């Protein structure tokens, strides 16, 4: 009679008998039910930490490179518009929009990058509104530009809408990044038509003054929010201060880049009115505010605390920039 095949690795003199499968499982997970549950939870927690912590951190990008510029400029177009398009493209395409990530994404637990991206988009949306209302019109009663109308509506879309938004619809919806891509294309289309002489851009002193007033007011509302929050005397490690800080950081950075290029578009106006030095100071204040990079945002109470208050420091540079922007606008309005 033939014998069943047995492995020689577990046979022979002195060989230890193979451990039963149930014993091996008990060794890994423990012999008691609570031990098995505990080790299973520890394994799940470790995998979650690697996924939401490790992969999420690898995707974390807060880029405040002051030398950032579009890959190429549109000859004959507006440099400020090119910069606005490049900022949207970088945050949506290159780094990926994270504000609306659901819990299944490794970036879902991030808050600094989403707040920073929200700040950038808020600044771009504000610029697009001023472009539509002031720079791209020959006079107040003239028709508005169709591409810019489309861009303004799309770039003001809420940033936290994912493909599923059950609060408003049980059907799939267009997520935020899709809206922003369309808004970016509309801005680019306007700039292409401007380069061909088929669109309007008015580099007048009054236009620049009004634009600066609105941008300064937008920054002023954020500076007032900083003041209110600091005066409340929150704890040093304040998650709300962290959120305010990074929205401001995104706004300051985007405004620095857009206004820097707007200064090129209105270079003749700024030079004619003797504002080159003040304009440079305003850009420097915006850049300094955007470049602050604390490892942890602290909101220390009181001037005598041994801890820093990064909101207060950010607010200092922000207010200085607002004052300098207001000075440029005031001179432009007075001198015409």
C-alpha positions as CSV (number, residue, x, y, z in Angstrom):
1,X,0.0,0.0,0.0
2,X,1.4,3.4,-0.9
3,X,2.1,5.8,2.0
4,X,0.9,9.5,2.0
5,X,3.6,12.0,1.1
6,X,5.2,13.7,4.1
7,X,7.8,16.5,4.1
8,X,11.3,15.5,5.1
9,X,11.8,18.9,6.8
10,X,9.5,17.8,9.7
11,X,10.5,14.1,9.8
12,X,13.5,12.2,10.9
13,X,15.3,11.6,14.2
14,X,15.2,14.4,16.6
15,X,12.8,16.6,14.6
16,X,10.4,18.7,16.6
17,X,6.7,18.1,15.7
18,X,5.0,20.8,13.8
19,X,3.1,23.3,16.0
20,X,-0.6,23.0,15.6
21,X,-2.2,26.0,13.7
22,X,-4.4,27.0,16.6
23,X,-1.3,27.3,18.8
24,X,0.5,29.5,16.3
25,X,-2.6,31.9,16.1
26,X,-2.7,32.0,19.9
27,X,0.9,33.0,20.0
28,X,0.3,35.9,17.6
29,X,-2.9,37.2,19.0
30,X,-2.9,35.9,22.6
31,X,-4.8,33.0,24.0
32,X,-7.5,35.2,25.7
33,X,-10.3,37.0,23.7
34,X,-9.4,40.4,25.2
35,X,-5.8,40.0,24.2
36,X,-6.8,39.2,20.6
37,X,-9.1,42.2,20.5
38,X,-6.4,44.5,22.0
39,X,-3.8,43.4,19.5
40,X,-6.2,43.7,16.7
41,X,-7.1,47.3,17.7
42,X,-3.4,48.1,18.0
43,X,-2.8,46.8,14.5
44,X,-5.7,48.9,13.2
45,X,-4.4,52.0,15.0
46,X,-0.9,51.5,13.6
47,X,-2.2,51.2,10.1
48,X,-4.4,54.2,10.6
49,X,-1.5,56.2,11.9
50,X,0.6,55.3,8.8
51,X,-2.3,56.1,6.5
52,X,-3.7,59.3,7.9
53,X,-0.5,60.4,9.6
54,X,2.3,59.3,7.3
55,X,0.7,59.5,3.9
56,X,-1.2,62.6,4.9
57,X,2.0,64.3,6.0
58,X,3.7,63.4,2.7
59,X,0.9,65.2,0.8
60,X,1.1,68.3,3.1
61,X,2.2,71.3,1.1
62,X,2.3,74.9,2.2
63,X,4.3,76.6,-0.4
64,X,5.2,80.3,0.2
65,X,8.0,80.6,-2.3
66,X,8.3,84.4,-2.9
67,X,9.9,83.8,-6.3
68,X,6.9,81.7,-7.6
69,X,5.9,82.6,-11.2
70,X,3.9,81.1,-14.0
71,X,5.7,78.7,-16.3
72,X,5.3,81.3,-19.1
73,X,3.7,84.8,-19.3
74,X,1.1,85.9,-21.8
75,X,2.8,88.6,-24.1
76,X,0.5,91.6,-24.2
77,X,-1.7,90.2,-21.4
78,X,-1.9,91.1,-17.7
79,X,0.8,89.7,-15.5
80,X,-1.5,89.8,-12.5
81,X,-4.0,87.7,-14.3
82,X,-1.3,85.2,-15.3
83,X,-0.2,85.0,-11.6
84,X,-3.8,84.4,-10.5
85,X,-4.2,81.6,-13.0
86,X,-0.8,80.0,-12.0
87,X,-1.8,80.1,-8.3
88,X,-5.1,78.2,-8.9
89,X,-3.4,75.7,-11.2
90,X,-0.7,75.0,-8.6
91,X,-3.1,74.4,-5.7
92,X,-5.7,72.5,-7.7
93,X,-3.5,70.5,-10.2
94,X,0.1,70.4,-8.9
95,X,-0.5,70.0,-5.1
96,X,-4.2,68.8,-5.3
97,X,-7.1,70.5,-3.6
98,X,-7.4,69.1,-0.1
99,X,-10.2,71.3,1.5
100,X,-13.0,68.9,0.5
101,X,-11.3,65.6,1.2
102,X,-13.6,63.1,2.9
103,X,-12.4,60.9,5.8
104,X,-11.3,58.1,3.4
105,X,-8.5,60.3,2.1
106,X,-5.1,60.3,3.9
107,X,-5.2,64.1,3.9
108,X,-8.6,64.3,5.7
109,X,-7.0,65.1,9.0
110,X,-5.0,68.0,7.7
111,X,-6.1,71.5,8.6
112,X,-3.2,73.8,7.9
113,X,-2.9,73.1,4.2
114,X,-6.7,73.3,3.6
115,X,-6.9,76.6,5.4
116,X,-3.9,77.9,3.5
117,X,-5.5,76.9,0.2
118,X,-8.8,78.5,1.2
119,X,-6.9,81.8,1.9
120,X,-5.2,81.6,-1.5
121,X,-8.5,81.1,-3.3
122,X,-10.2,83.9,-1.3
123,X,-7.5,86.3,-2.5
124,X,-7.8,85.1,-6.1
125,X,-11.5,85.5,-6.0
126,X,-11.3,89.0,-4.6
127,X,-8.9,90.0,-7.4
128,X,-11.2,88.5,-10.1
129,X,-14.1,90.6,-8.7
130,X,-12.0,93.8,-8.9
131,X,-10.8,92.8,-12.4
132,X,-14.4,92.4,-13.5
133,X,-15.8,95.6,-11.9
134,X,-13.0,98.0,-12.5
135,X,-10.0,97.1,-14.6
136,X,-11.8,95.3,-17.4
137,X,-14.4,98.1,-18.0
138,X,-13.9,101.3,-20.0
139,X,-16.4,103.1,-17.7
140,X,-18.8,102.2,-15.0
141,X,-21.8,101.7,-17.3
142,X,-20.0,99.6,-19.9
143,X,-20.8,96.0,-20.4
144,X,-18.9,93.4,-18.3
145,X,-16.6,90.8,-19.8
146,X,-18.2,87.4,-20.3
147,X,-15.1,85.4,-19.4
148,X,-14.6,87.4,-16.2
149,X,-18.2,87.1,-15.2
150,X,-17.8,83.3,-15.5
151,X,-14.5,83.3,-13.6
152,X,-15.9,85.4,-10.7
153,X,-18.9,83.0,-10.2
154,X,-16.7,79.9,-10.3
155,X,-13.9,81.1,-8.1
156,X,-16.3,82.1,-5.3
157,X,-17.6,78.5,-5.1
158,X,-17.3,77.0,-1.6
159,X,-14.0,75.1,-1.2
160,X,-15.4,72.2,0.8
161,X,-17.8,70.6,-1.7
162,X,-16.9,67.1,-2.6
163,X,-18.5,65.0,-5.3
164,X,-21.2,63.8,-2.8
165,X,-22.9,66.6,-0.9
166,X,-25.9,65.0,0.8
167,X,-26.9,68.3,2.5
168,X,-27.9,69.7,-0.9
169,X,-28.4,66.7,-3.2
170,X,-28.6,63.0,-3.2
171,X,-27.0,63.0,-6.6
172,X,-23.3,63.5,-7.4
173,X,-22.4,67.2,-7.7
174,X,-19.5,69.1,-9.3
175,X,-16.8,69.3,-6.6
176,X,-14.9,72.5,-5.7
177,X,-11.8,71.7,-7.7
178,X,-13.8,71.2,-10.9
179,X,-15.4,74.7,-10.5
180,X,-11.9,76.2,-9.8
181,X,-10.4,74.6,-12.9
182,X,-13.2,76.1,-15.0
183,X,-12.7,79.5,-13.3
184,X,-9.0,79.3,-14.1
185,X,-9.7,78.6,-17.7
186,X,-12.0,81.6,-17.9
187,X,-9.4,83.9,-16.5
188,X,-6.8,82.5,-19.0
189,X,-9.3,83.0,-21.8
190,X,-9.8,86.7,-20.9
191,X,-6.0,87.2,-20.8
192,X,-5.6,85.6,-24.2
193,X,-8.2,87.9,-25.7
194,X,-6.6,90.8,-23.9
195,X,-3.3,89.9,-25.6
196,X,-5.1,89.9,-29.0
197,X,-6.7,93.3,-28.4
198,X,-10.1,91.8,-27.9
199,X,-10.6,92.6,-24.2
200,X,-10.3,95.7,-22.0
201,X,-7.8,96.4,-19.3
202,X,-7.6,100.0,-17.9
203,X,-4.3,100.8,-16.2
204,X,-5.6,104.1,-14.8
205,X,-4.7,105.7,-11.4
206,X,-8.3,105.7,-10.2
207,X,-8.8,102.0,-11.1
208,X,-5.7,101.0,-9.2
209,X,-6.8,103.1,-6.2
210,X,-10.2,101.5,-6.0
211,X,-8.8,98.0,-6.4
212,X,-6.3,98.6,-3.6
213,X,-9.1,100.0,-1.3
214,X,-11.1,96.8,-1.7
215,X,-8.1,94.5,-1.3
216,X,-7.0,96.5,1.8
217,X,-10.5,96.3,3.2
218,X,-10.5,92.5,2.8
219,X,-7.2,92.2,4.6
220,X,-8.5,94.7,7.2
221,X,-11.4,92.3,8.1
222,X,-8.9,89.5,8.7
223,X,-6.7,91.8,10.8
224,X,-9.8,92.7,12.9
225,X,-10.5,89.0,13.4
226,X,-6.9,88.6,14.7
227,X,-7.4,91.4,17.1
228,X,-10.6,90.0,18.5
229,X,-9.1,86.5,18.9
230,X,-6.0,87.7,20.6
231,X,-7.9,89.8,23.0
232,X,-9.9,86.8,24.2
233,X,-6.8,85.4,25.8
234,X,-7.1,81.9,24.6
235,X,-4.8,79.1,25.7
236,X,-1.2,79.0,24.2
237,X,-2.1,75.9,22.1
238,X,-5.2,77.2,20.4
239,X,-6.6,75.3,17.4
240,X,-8.8,78.1,16.4
241,X,-5.8,80.5,16.3
242,X,-4.1,78.0,14.0
243,X,-7.0,78.0,11.6
244,X,-7.1,81.8,11.5
245,X,-3.3,82.0,11.0
246,X,-3.2,79.7,8.0
247,X,-6.2,81.3,6.2
248,X,-4.4,84.7,6.6
249,X,-1.2,83.2,5.5
250,X,-2.7,82.0,2.2
251,X,-4.4,85.4,1.6
252,X,-1.2,87.3,2.3
253,X,0.9,85.1,0.1
254,X,-1.5,85.3,-2.9
255,X,-2.0,89.0,-2.5
256,X,1.7,89.5,-2.4
257,X,2.2,87.7,-5.7
258,X,-0.8,89.2,-7.4
259,X,-0.1,92.7,-6.3
260,X,3.6,92.4,-7.1
261,X,2.6,91.6,-10.7
262,X,-0.2,94.2,-10.7
263,X,2.5,96.7,-9.9
264,X,4.1,95.7,-13.2
265,X,0.8,96.2,-15.0
266,X,0.5,99.6,-13.5
267,X,4.2,100.4,-13.4
268,X,3.8,103.7,-15.3
269,X,1.0,104.9,-12.9
270,X,3.1,104.1,-9.8
271,X,6.2,105.8,-11.1
272,X,4.4,108.9,-12.4
273,X,2.8,109.4,-8.9
274,X,6.2,108.9,-7.1
275,X,5.0,105.8,-5.3
276,X,7.7,103.4,-6.2
277,X,9.2,103.4,-2.7
278,X,5.9,103.1,-0.8
279,X,4.8,100.3,-3.2
280,X,8.0,98.4,-2.6
281,X,7.4,98.8,1.2
282,X,3.9,97.4,1.0
283,X,5.1,94.4,-1.0
284,X,7.8,93.8,1.5
285,X,5.3,93.8,4.4
286,X,3.0,91.4,2.6
287,X,6.0,89.1,1.8
288,X,7.2,89.2,5.4
289,X,3.8,88.3,6.8
290,X,3.4,85.4,4.4
291,X,6.9,84.1,5.1
292,X,6.5,83.6,8.9
293,X,6.9,79.9,9.5
294,X,6.3,78.8,13.1
295,X,6.5,75.1,13.8
296,X,3.4,75.4,16.0
297,X,1.1,78.5,16.0
298,X,1.0,79.8,19.6
299,X,-1.5,82.2,21.0
300,X,0.1,83.2,24.3
301,X,-1.9,85.5,26.5
302,X,-0.4,88.8,27.6
303,X,2.7,90.7,26.6
304,X,4.8,89.2,29.4
305,X,4.3,85.6,28.4
306,X,7.4,83.5,27.8
307,X,5.6,82.0,24.8
308,X,5.2,83.7,21.4
309,X,1.9,84.9,20.0
310,X,2.2,84.2,16.3
311,X,-1.2,85.7,15.4
312,X,-0.1,89.0,17.0
313,X,3.1,89.0,15.0
314,X,1.3,88.1,11.7
315,X,-1.2,90.9,12.5
316,X,1.6,93.4,12.9
317,X,2.9,92.9,9.4
318,X,-0.6,92.7,8.0
319,X,-1.6,96.0,9.5
320,X,1.6,97.6,8.2
321,X,0.9,96.4,4.7
322,X,-2.7,97.7,4.9
323,X,-1.5,101.1,6.0
324,X,1.0,101.2,3.1
325,X,-1.6,100.0,0.6
326,X,-4.0,102.6,1.8
327,X,-1.3,105.3,1.5
328,X,-0.8,104.4,-2.2
329,X,-4.5,104.4,-2.8
330,X,-5.0,107.8,-1.1
331,X,-2.2,109.4,-3.1
332,X,-3.6,108.0,-6.4
333,X,-7.1,109.4,-5.6
334,X,-5.8,112.8,-4.6
335,X,-3.5,113.3,-7.5
336,X,-5.8,111.6,-10.0
